[in-house]
Amino acid sequence: MAAAAGPAIEPRQAMRASGLPVIVSAANGYAHIEAGYRQLHDGADTLEAALRVVRGPEDDPNDDSVGLGGLPNEDGVVELDASCMHGPSRRAGAVGGVRNIKNVSLLAREVMLHTGHVMLVAEGAERFAVARGFKREELLTDASRKVWLLWKEAHSDWWGPGLADPSWKERLRARLRAGDASAYIERLQAVAQGLGIAPEARLAAIRKVLFPPTGTVHCSALSANGEMSGCTSTSGLAWKLPGRLGDSPIIGAGCYTDQDVGSAGATGSGEENIKVAGAHTIVENMRKGMTPLEAGMDVLKRIVRNYGGDQQRLQYLDMKYYVLRKDGAYAGVSMWTGYEPGEPHAIAVHDGTPRLEKTVSLYEGVSHEWPPLLATRKDAL
């Protein structure tokens, strides 16, 4: 995921907004949260404000987790997913596996407004987008293409066995021996040079090859009169199998808003979030009286339960939830403290004052990417 712009991440606040309206988002939405908040403050619809935040990373070629410049699937094709929910009208829209259309968050809204469906995918979604006036465009930037070519050289894949498979340790046994890691990285350095990747960008590219990133943007908005909406958009897991859908386009997993209760969204291990219907479960937890923090932590513990508390496996997955209750209480929670040492997960908040706050983590420490390719830590690169 592209690094979040903005100030240093602050310690957690009281997790209750100082007033309404309120916007919360994933950290990569921070640079655009002011624009969304101003729209909301000036009376814009809550979904329009949330979309304003989400569109920022979609339009940014330097954010390789969303929209233009997103890291592609294993065939080198960018496939995008998104979903949205409009609390006041209790409507929803979603798209998945969309190629050649940049702003899939807006396309999800089009599905909600102009069809009798909730979700469109793949070629059908693209054709609908063109019919609604969206322009087809190449989403694979030169920078993302070069990282994909470097990944091809690494011969990584997503063909399993997966982390949930009883034979998951076969992937560990297939890793290179620790003594081979430095020579392998040196070879990738040479390949990166040959591909024309700038010297200052090579290590970052190699990290993305060896530790395939997830990446998504979510935003939930609450107006002064208590109306709520949410939206989630992603380019999905880097180097995924063509046609793979994660949690972002799944209503109730990557995004869920209930006008009576609150809104929640997710970034991280999409497959794990689908299995616990994370965003929906969080909202239902709040309906039953849990605070946003309690609701989010409960869902993280459900993921832990699915692995019997086995931290040897849990270290290879991470989840972040962004939770906003109808009264303005909010929380950001995560499975691990961060992806990198000294770089904690964060939630972006704007209640009149924009800021990044540390999430509350279930476990201390950094997560590892799956599948493991090298017997080395990310911080060694």
RAQUI-V565415 format. One record per residue. N is the residue number from 1. RES is the residue in three letters. PSI is psi in whole degrees, -180 to 180 (999 if undefined). Layout:
n=N res=RES psi=PSI
n=N res=RES psi=PSI
//
This chain:
n=1 res=MET psi=143
n=2 res=ALA psi=146
n=3 res=ALA psi=141
n=4 res=ALA psi=136
n=5 res=ALA psi=157
n=6 res=GLY psi=-171
n=7 res=PRO psi=176
n=8 res=ALA psi=147
n=9 res=ILE psi=127
n=10 res=GLU psi=159
n=11 res=PRO psi=160
n=12 res=ARG psi=141
n=13 res=GLN psi=-163
n=14 res=ALA psi=-6
n=15 res=MET psi=28
n=16 res=ARG psi=125
n=17 res=ALA psi=151
n=18 res=SER psi=-13
n=19 res=GLY psi=175
n=20 res=LEU psi=150
n=21 res=PRO psi=171
n=22 res=VAL psi=140
n=23 res=ILE psi=135
n=24 res=VAL psi=148
n=25 res=SER psi=170
n=26 res=ALA psi=159
n=27 res=ALA psi=-33
n=28 res=ASN psi=-2
n=29 res=GLY psi=-2
n=30 res=TYR psi=-43
n=31 res=ALA psi=-15
n=32 res=HIS psi=2
n=33 res=ILE psi=-28
n=34 res=GLU psi=-44
n=35 res=ALA psi=-42
n=36 res=GLY psi=-40
n=37 res=TYR psi=-42
n=38 res=ARG psi=-41
n=39 res=GLN psi=-46
n=40 res=LEU psi=-44
n=41 res=HIS psi=-32
n=42 res=ASP psi=6
n=43 res=GLY psi=8
n=44 res=ALA psi=157
n=45 res=ASP psi=146
n=46 res=THR psi=-37
n=47 res=LEU psi=-37
n=48 res=GLU psi=-40
n=49 res=ALA psi=-43
n=50 res=ALA psi=-41
n=51 res=LEU psi=-33
n=52 res=ARG psi=-38
n=53 res=VAL psi=-46
n=54 res=VAL psi=-36
n=55 res=ARG psi=-25
n=56 res=GLY psi=-58
n=57 res=PRO psi=-32
n=58 res=GLU psi=-37
n=59 res=ASP psi=-12
n=60 res=ASP psi=111
n=61 res=PRO psi=-15
n=62 res=ASN psi=-10
n=63 res=ASP psi=101
n=64 res=ASP psi=18
n=65 res=SER psi=-6
n=66 res=VAL psi=141
n=67 res=GLY psi=-137
n=68 res=LEU psi=128
n=69 res=GLY psi=3
n=70 res=GLY psi=146
n=71 res=LEU psi=137
n=72 res=PRO psi=-179
n=73 res=ASN psi=-174
n=74 res=GLU psi=-16
n=75 res=ASP psi=1
n=76 res=GLY psi=20
n=77 res=VAL psi=130
n=78 res=VAL psi=125
n=79 res=GLU psi=126
n=80 res=LEU psi=150
n=81 res=ASP psi=150
n=82 res=ALA psi=158
n=83 res=SER psi=157
n=84 res=CYS psi=154
n=85 res=MET psi=133
n=86 res=HIS psi=107
n=87 res=GLY psi=-49
n=88 res=PRO psi=-39
n=89 res=SER psi=-4
n=90 res=ARG psi=45
n=91 res=ARG psi=163
n=92 res=ALA psi=155
n=93 res=GLY psi=151
n=94 res=ALA psi=152
n=95 res=VAL psi=152
n=96 res=GLY psi=149
n=97 res=GLY psi=36
n=98 res=VAL psi=131
n=99 res=ARG psi=148
n=100 res=ASN psi=6
n=101 res=ILE psi=120
n=102 res=LYS psi=-53
n=103 res=ASN psi=77
n=104 res=VAL psi=-18
n=105 res=SER psi=-43
n=106 res=LEU psi=-34
n=107 res=LEU psi=-38
n=108 res=ALA psi=-40
n=109 res=ARG psi=-39
n=110 res=GLU psi=-41
n=111 res=VAL psi=-44
n=112 res=MET psi=-43
n=113 res=LEU psi=-31
n=114 res=HIS psi=13
n=115 res=THR psi=169
n=116 res=GLY psi=12
n=117 res=HIS psi=174
n=118 res=VAL psi=-35
n=119 res=MET psi=137
n=120 res=LEU psi=146
n=121 res=VAL psi=160
n=122 res=ALA psi=-135
n=123 res=GLU psi=-39
n=124 res=GLY psi=-40
n=125 res=ALA psi=-39
n=126 res=GLU psi=-42
n=127 res=ARG psi=-40
n=128 res=PHE psi=-41
n=129 res=ALA psi=-46
n=130 res=VAL psi=-40
n=131 res=ALA psi=-28
n=132 res=ARG psi=5
n=133 res=GLY psi=5
n=134 res=PHE psi=149
n=135 res=LYS psi=135
n=136 res=ARG psi=138
n=137 res=GLU psi=156
n=138 res=GLU psi=124
n=139 res=LEU psi=-18
n=140 res=LEU psi=110
n=141 res=THR psi=166
n=142 res=ASP psi=-39
n=143 res=ALA psi=-45
n=144 res=SER psi=-37
n=145 res=ARG psi=-42
n=146 res=LYS psi=-38
n=147 res=VAL psi=-38
n=148 res=TRP psi=-43
n=149 res=LEU psi=-37
n=150 res=LEU psi=-41
n=151 res=TRP psi=-41
n=152 res=LYS psi=-37
n=153 res=GLU psi=-29
n=154 res=ALA psi=-14
n=155 res=HIS psi=41
n=156 res=SER psi=165
n=157 res=ASP psi=170
n=158 res=TRP psi=30
n=159 res=TRP psi=3
n=160 res=GLY psi=178
n=161 res=PRO psi=150
n=162 res=GLY psi=176
n=163 res=LEU psi=-30
n=164 res=ALA psi=-7
n=165 res=ASP psi=140
n=166 res=PRO psi=-25
n=167 res=SER psi=28
n=168 res=TRP psi=-27
n=169 res=LYS psi=-13
n=170 res=GLU psi=-32
n=171 res=ARG psi=-33
n=172 res=LEU psi=-42
n=173 res=ARG psi=-24
n=174 res=ALA psi=-7
n=175 res=ARG psi=157
n=176 res=LEU psi=148
n=177 res=ARG psi=149
n=178 res=ALA psi=-36
n=179 res=GLY psi=-20
n=180 res=ASP psi=-12
n=181 res=ALA psi=-46
n=182 res=SER psi=-40
n=183 res=ALA psi=-37
n=184 res=TYR psi=-43
n=185 res=ILE psi=-37
n=186 res=GLU psi=-39
n=187 res=ARG psi=-41
n=188 res=LEU psi=-33
n=189 res=GLN psi=-44
n=190 res=ALA psi=-41
n=191 res=VAL psi=-43
n=192 res=ALA psi=-39
n=193 res=GLN psi=-44
n=194 res=GLY psi=-28
n=195 res=LEU psi=-7
n=196 res=GLY psi=17
n=197 res=ILE psi=129
n=198 res=ALA psi=144
n=199 res=PRO psi=-42
n=200 res=GLU psi=-13
n=201 res=ALA psi=-4
n=202 res=ARG psi=-45
n=203 res=LEU psi=-38
n=204 res=ALA psi=-40
n=205 res=ALA psi=-42
n=206 res=ILE psi=-38
n=207 res=ARG psi=-41
n=208 res=LYS psi=-31
n=209 res=VAL psi=-48
n=210 res=LEU psi=-29
n=211 res=PHE psi=81
n=212 res=PRO psi=120
n=213 res=PRO psi=147
n=214 res=THR psi=-178
n=215 res=GLY psi=136
n=216 res=THR psi=160
n=217 res=VAL psi=135
n=218 res=HIS psi=150
n=219 res=CYS psi=134
n=220 res=SER psi=140
n=221 res=ALA psi=139
n=222 res=LEU psi=122
n=223 res=SER psi=171
n=224 res=ALA psi=-26
n=225 res=ASN psi=13
n=226 res=GLY psi=10
n=227 res=GLU psi=149
n=228 res=MET psi=151
n=229 res=SER psi=164
n=230 res=GLY psi=156
n=231 res=CYS psi=143
n=232 res=THR psi=137
n=233 res=SER psi=147
n=234 res=THR psi=158
n=235 res=SER psi=0
n=236 res=GLY psi=-175
n=237 res=LEU psi=131
n=238 res=ALA psi=140
n=239 res=TRP psi=22
n=240 res=LYS psi=163
n=241 res=LEU psi=138
n=242 res=PRO psi=134
n=243 res=GLY psi=-6
n=244 res=ARG psi=133
n=245 res=LEU psi=134
n=246 res=GLY psi=-150
n=247 res=ASP psi=-21
n=248 res=SER psi=-41
n=249 res=PRO psi=-1
n=250 res=ILE psi=111
n=251 res=ILE psi=124
n=252 res=GLY psi=-15
n=253 res=ALA psi=-72
n=254 res=GLY psi=-17
n=255 res=CYS psi=136
n=256 res=TYR psi=133
n=257 res=THR psi=129
n=258 res=ASP psi=117
n=259 res=GLN psi=-27
n=260 res=ASP psi=-18
n=261 res=VAL psi=-62
n=262 res=GLY psi=-169
n=263 res=SER psi=148
n=264 res=ALA psi=152
n=265 res=GLY psi=170
n=266 res=ALA psi=151
n=267 res=THR psi=153
n=268 res=GLY psi=-138
n=269 res=SER psi=93
n=270 res=GLY psi=-42
n=271 res=GLU psi=-40
n=272 res=GLU psi=-37
n=273 res=ASN psi=-36
n=274 res=ILE psi=-41
n=275 res=LYS psi=-19
n=276 res=VAL psi=6
n=277 res=ALA psi=56
n=278 res=GLY psi=-54
n=279 res=ALA psi=-42
n=280 res=HIS psi=-42
n=281 res=THR psi=-40
n=282 res=ILE psi=-47
n=283 res=VAL psi=-42
n=284 res=GLU psi=-36
n=285 res=ASN psi=-42
n=286 res=MET psi=-35
n=287 res=ARG psi=-33
n=288 res=LYS psi=1
n=289 res=GLY psi=-2
n=290 res=MET psi=149
n=291 res=THR psi=164
n=292 res=PRO psi=-40
n=293 res=LEU psi=-47
n=294 res=GLU psi=-40
n=295 res=ALA psi=-43
n=296 res=GLY psi=-43
n=297 res=MET psi=-35
n=298 res=ASP psi=-41
n=299 res=VAL psi=-39
n=300 res=LEU psi=-40
n=301 res=LYS psi=-28
n=302 res=ARG psi=-38
n=303 res=ILE psi=-43
n=304 res=VAL psi=-43
n=305 res=ARG psi=-38
n=306 res=ASN psi=-19
n=307 res=TYR psi=17
n=308 res=GLY psi=25
n=309 res=GLY psi=14
n=310 res=ASP psi=97
n=311 res=GLN psi=-17
n=312 res=GLN psi=-33
n=313 res=ARG psi=-38
n=314 res=LEU psi=-24
n=315 res=GLN psi=-16
n=316 res=TYR psi=9
n=317 res=LEU psi=156
n=318 res=ASP psi=149
n=319 res=MET psi=144
n=320 res=LYS psi=135
n=321 res=TYR psi=141
n=322 res=TYR psi=115
n=323 res=VAL psi=133
n=324 res=LEU psi=121
n=325 res=ARG psi=161
n=326 res=LYS psi=-23
n=327 res=ASP psi=2
n=328 res=GLY psi=-6
n=329 res=ALA psi=144
n=330 res=TYR psi=169
n=331 res=ALA psi=150
n=332 res=GLY psi=124
n=333 res=VAL psi=155
n=334 res=SER psi=155
n=335 res=MET psi=-45
n=336 res=TRP psi=166
n=337 res=THR psi=-38
n=338 res=GLY psi=177
n=339 res=TYR psi=-27
n=340 res=GLU psi=149
n=341 res=PRO psi=132
n=342 res=GLY psi=3
n=343 res=GLU psi=82
n=344 res=PRO psi=154
n=345 res=HIS psi=151
n=346 res=ALA psi=156
n=347 res=ILE psi=137
n=348 res=ALA psi=135
n=349 res=VAL psi=141
n=350 res=HIS psi=114
n=351 res=ASP psi=29
n=352 res=GLY psi=-24
n=353 res=THR psi=114
n=354 res=PRO psi=141
n=355 res=ARG psi=160
n=356 res=LEU psi=131
n=357 res=GLU psi=147
n=358 res=LYS psi=142
n=359 res=THR psi=162
n=360 res=VAL psi=123
n=361 res=SER psi=146
n=362 res=LEU psi=-40
n=363 res=TYR psi=145
n=364 res=GLU psi=144
n=365 res=GLY psi=177
n=366 res=VAL psi=150
n=367 res=SER psi=165
n=368 res=HIS psi=151
n=369 res=GLU psi=149
n=370 res=TRP psi=141
n=371 res=PRO psi=148
n=372 res=PRO psi=130
n=373 res=LEU psi=-37
n=374 res=LEU psi=149
n=375 res=ALA psi=62
n=376 res=THR psi=158
n=377 res=ARG psi=155
n=378 res=LYS psi=-34
n=379 res=ASP psi=-2
n=380 res=ALA psi=-13
n=381 res=LEU psi=999
//
